[in-house]
């Protein structure tokens, strides 16, 4: 059963890693670094040199770095999917009678499958902001479920761990509010990034400062909300500890 816990822990870590690389894809503008799905320029491995590009691609317009950033994110997503499937099989063998663990494993399997499918839709939609936002929301939901499942497996292995713990009143409510606010921050961030991409198409020669000055209120809302979330997270963590 400890092996199940280890795989759950590793799967949770990889979920964070995929979210991080997904964010790197977004901020670097590598979302269309590989313009097709699931291959990259018709290849299972991105091109290393210009000679490997398809004939319809202008080598002067191709960015190898962005293609590989996007490809690494896809590769890590594939590894994550395999890890979650293995974890779900182990959960079925060892914890199928414990509903909160079993159904968490089922939900994580369904969500990671949906994320893989939707990744293709993100590319096909040419980075439509609504679809990109939904992708980010699903990723956050997945990591939340993975954390919950990993904790529940840990408590099965260490049943006396929380018997003496006492938490502040309404802490569950505050944690739920913090999670909801974090979700909203993800959506606002996707909106800001989408706005900047639209502005870049309109003003391709504008520098970063000019683009940010035209981004509107969502940019400042995103910044302020991020600071408030960080402060709230620290306060809640200190109260729990």
C-alpha positions in Angstrom: 0.0 0.0 0.0 3.0 2.3 0.5 3.7 1.9 -3.2 0.2 3.3 -4.0 1.0 6.4 -1.8 4.3 6.9 -3.5 2.7 6.8 -6.9 0.0 9.2 -5.8 2.6 11.6 -4.4 4.7 11.4 -7.6 1.5 11.9 -9.8 0.7 15.0 -7.7 4.2 16.3 -8.2 4.0 15.7 -11.9 0.6 17.5 -12.0 2.3 20.6 -10.6 5.1 20.2 -13.1 2.7 20.0 -16.0 0.9 23.1 -14.8 4.2 24.9 -14.5 5.3 24.0 -18.0 1.8 24.8 -19.3 2.2 28.3 -17.8 5.7 28.6 -19.4 4.1 27.7 -22.7 1.5 30.4 -22.2 3.8 33.3 -21.1 6.4 32.4 -23.7 3.9 32.5 -26.5 4.7 28.8 -27.4 1.0 27.7 -27.5 1.3 27.2 -31.3 5.0 26.2 -31.2 3.6 22.9 -32.6 0.7 23.9 -34.8 -0.7 20.4 -35.1 -1.9 17.7 -32.7 -0.7 15.3 -31.5 2.3 15.5 -33.8 4.5 18.5 -34.2 4.9 19.7 -37.8 3.8 16.2 -38.8 6.6 14.6 -36.7 6.5 12.7 -33.4 9.6 14.6 -32.4 9.9 18.3 -33.3 12.4 19.3 -36.0 16.0 19.9 -34.9 17.1 21.8 -38.1 15.3 23.8 -40.8 15.7 21.0 -43.3 13.3 18.8 -41.3 10.5 21.3 -41.6 7.6 20.6 -44.0 7.8 22.4 -47.3 4.9 24.8 -46.5 6.8 26.3 -43.5 9.1 29.3 -43.9 12.3 28.5 -41.9 12.8 32.1 -41.2 9.5 32.2 -39.3 10.1 29.0 -37.3 11.2 29.2 -33.7 12.8 25.9 -32.6 12.8 26.9 -28.9 9.0 27.5 -28.8 8.3 24.2 -30.5 10.4 22.3 -28.0 8.8 24.2 -25.0 5.4 23.1 -26.3 6.6 19.6 -27.0 8.0 19.1 -23.5 4.7 20.2 -22.0 2.9 17.6 -24.2 5.5 14.9 -23.2 5.1 15.6 -19.5 1.4 15.5 -19.9 1.6 12.1 -21.4 3.8 10.9 -18.6 1.3 12.3 -16.1 -1.5 10.5 -17.8 0.4 7.2 -17.5 1.2 7.8 -13.8 -2.4 8.6 -13.0 -3.6 5.4 -14.7 -1.1 3.3 -12.8 -2.1 5.1 -9.5 -5.8 4.4 -10.3 -5.1 0.7 -10.9 -3.3 0.5 -7.5 -6.1 2.3 -5.8 -8.6 -0.2 -7.3 -6.5 -3.0 -6.0 -6.0 -1.6 -2.5 -8.6 1.0 -1.7 -11.7 0.3 -3.9 -13.9 -0.1 -0.8 -12.9 3.4 0.5 -15.1 5.7 -1.6 -13.3 9.0 -1.1 -10.1 7.4 -2.4 -11.6 5.3 -5.1 -13.8 8.1 -6.6 -10.9 10.5 -6.4 -8.9 8.1 -8.5 -11.7 7.8 -11.0 -12.2 11.5 -11.2 -8.5 12.2 -11.7 -8.4 9.6 -14.5 -11.4 11.2 -16.3 -10.0 14.8 -15.9 -6.5 14.0 -17.2 -8.1 12.3 -20.2 -10.3 15.4 -20.8 -7.2 17.6 -20.5 -5.3 15.5 -23.1 -8.3 15.7 -25.5 -8.8 19.4 -24.8 -5.1 20.1 -25.5 -5.8 19.3 -29.1 -8.8 21.6 -29.1 -6.6 24.4 -27.7 -4.3 24.1 -30.7 -7.1 23.7 -33.2 -8.9 26.8 -31.8 -5.8 28.9 -32.4 -5.6 29.6 -28.6 -9.2 30.7 -28.1 -9.1 32.4 -24.7 -12.3 30.6 -23.4 -10.9 27.2 -24.2 -7.4 28.1 -22.8 -9.1 29.2 -19.6 -11.1 26.0 -19.3 -7.9 24.1 -19.8 -6.3 25.9 -16.9 -9.4 25.4 -14.7 -9.4 21.6 -15.4 -5.7 21.5 -14.5 -6.3 23.2 -11.2 -9.2 20.9 -10.4 -7.0 17.9 -11.2 -4.2 18.9 -8.9 -6.8 19.6 -6.1 -8.2 16.1 -6.4 -4.7 14.6 -6.5 -3.7 16.4 -3.3 -6.9 15.2 -1.6 -6.5 11.6 -2.7 -2.8 11.5 -1.7 -3.7 12.9 1.7 -6.5 10.3 2.2 -4.1 7.5 1.3 -1.5 8.9 3.8 -4.1 8.9 6.5 -4.9 5.2 5.8 -1.3 4.4 6.3 -1.1 6.7 9.4 -4.5 6.4 11.1 -3.4 8.2 14.3 -1.8 11.2 12.5 -4.8 13.7 12.9 -6.5 12.4 16.1 -5.0 15.2 18.3 -5.2 18.0 15.7 -7.4 21.0 16.4 -8.1 23.5 13.6 -9.5 27.1 13.8 -13.3 27.4 13.5 -14.6 27.8 9.9 -11.1 27.0 8.4 -12.8 24.7 5.9 -14.9 27.6 4.7 -11.8 29.9 4.4 -9.9 27.2 2.5 -12.9 26.8 0.1 -13.0 30.5 -0.5 -9.3 30.7 -1.1 -9.6 27.8 -3.6 -12.5 29.6 -5.4 -10.5 32.9 -5.5 -7.5 31.1 -6.9 -9.7 29.6 -9.7 -10.9 33.1 -10.5 -7.3 34.3 -10.6 -6.5 31.7 -13.2 -9.4 32.8 -15.4 -8.5 36.5 -15.0 -4.9 35.6 -15.9 -6.0 33.8 -19.1 -8.1 36.8 -20.0 -5.1 39.2 -19.5 -2.9 37.0 -21.7 -5.6 36.7 -24.4 -6.0 40.5 -24.4 -2.2 41.0 -24.8 -2.1 38.6 -27.7 -4.9 40.5 -29.5 -3.1 43.8 -28.9 0.1 42.3 -30.3 -1.7 41.3 -33.5 -3.1 44.9 -33.7 0.2 46.6 -32.8 3.0 44.1 -33.8 5.7 46.7 -33.4 4.7 47.9 -29.9 7.0 47.2 -27.0 6.0 45.5 -23.8 5.3 48.7 -21.9 3.0 50.0 -24.6 1.1 46.7 -24.7 0.6 46.6 -20.9 -0.6 50.2 -21.0 -3.4 49.2 -23.3 -4.3 46.0 -21.5 -7.1 47.6 -19.5 -8.4 47.0 -16.0 -8.0 43.2 -16.1 -4.3 43.6 -15.8 -4.4 45.7 -12.6 -7.2 43.5 -11.2 -5.0 40.4 -11.9 -2.0 42.0 -10.1 -4.0 43.2 -7.1 -5.9 40.0 -6.8 -2.6 38.0 -6.9 -1.2 40.0 -4.0 -4.3 39.6 -1.9 -4.3 35.9 -2.6 -0.7 35.5 -1.6 -1.4 37.4 1.7 -4.5 35.4 2.4 -2.7 32.1 1.7 0.1 33.0 4.1 -2.3 34.0 6.8 -4.4 30.8 6.5 -1.3 28.6 6.4 0.1 30.2 9.6 -3.3 29.7 11.3 -3.4 26.1 10.3 0.2 25.5 11.4 
